């Protein structure tokens, strides 16, 4: 009897000791499987990380509380962008981890943060020679424009303000405009304003994200977006 109890105790200890290793194996397997559904925007296998422990209970339920996806990508005409996205309650049946034939990965919500280079935004704005740069706490803009009273293109500068126009487009306004540090008269400024207030046509965001917030930073424009009830399909 004592020997049997000792054997059971040893087995329990071995099982408990092996759970962390099993957890890591399941997490790696689920990350690899999820990547098959989430890689389309990147053009290569996405980096996927599962959060929340233990993974074993999530795998058994087939529901993952927080799936993170990250990497560099091209979005339409915008090169050099990066994306960090989080899927909430992503559903991947246990049989899929064992080689099942599921073709969809649904999730309740996706939030994403994109970092867009200013050079690409300047190109999309269609303002001749537009350059955007972050200094201090402000986003500044310079452009080569024809200015009334000046016989050649002048370097115009001012503060760039990016705002949301709905949840699908961005509007650029350049304020406090000056030429070579000289503040322009109101008459001249009124003639320039139409060329300094322009939409920036962003391409559709990955994962069906819709714009929530914009924030200029030293590294680029941070774009936050979200989407509800998204279904991902396996990349062929």
Order of alpha helices (4+ residues) and beta strands (2+ residues): alpha-beta-alpha-beta-beta-alpha-beta-alpha-beta-beta-beta-beta-beta-alpha-beta-beta-beta
